[in-house]
Amino acid sequence: MGKLAKSYATLLPATALLVSILFGSVLIYVLSLQLNDLEKQQGQQLSQTLAYQLAKAVRDPLIHRDKLSLQVELDELITLEG
């Protein structure tokens, strides 16, 4: 076994390890960006859904100017969030 073979025996595994770590780091970074984007989208959809449900629930009490029913709906919403 020559000096060149010994050099490759240590160089190749080190290179493979370095490439694996670099690839893993890039992959983790990309996944982190995607998860943050999904989290933002989910928050927006949840906000829109809650606003739609609240608007639907208070539609009739608003039309009939029923303050008690409006207060009950808002109290239930606050209880659900807390």
Summary of the structure (lengths in Angstrom):
residues: 82
radius of gyration: 29.2
end to end distance: 71.8
largest distance: 94.1
contacts: 163
relative contact order: 0.05
helix: 93%
strand: 0%
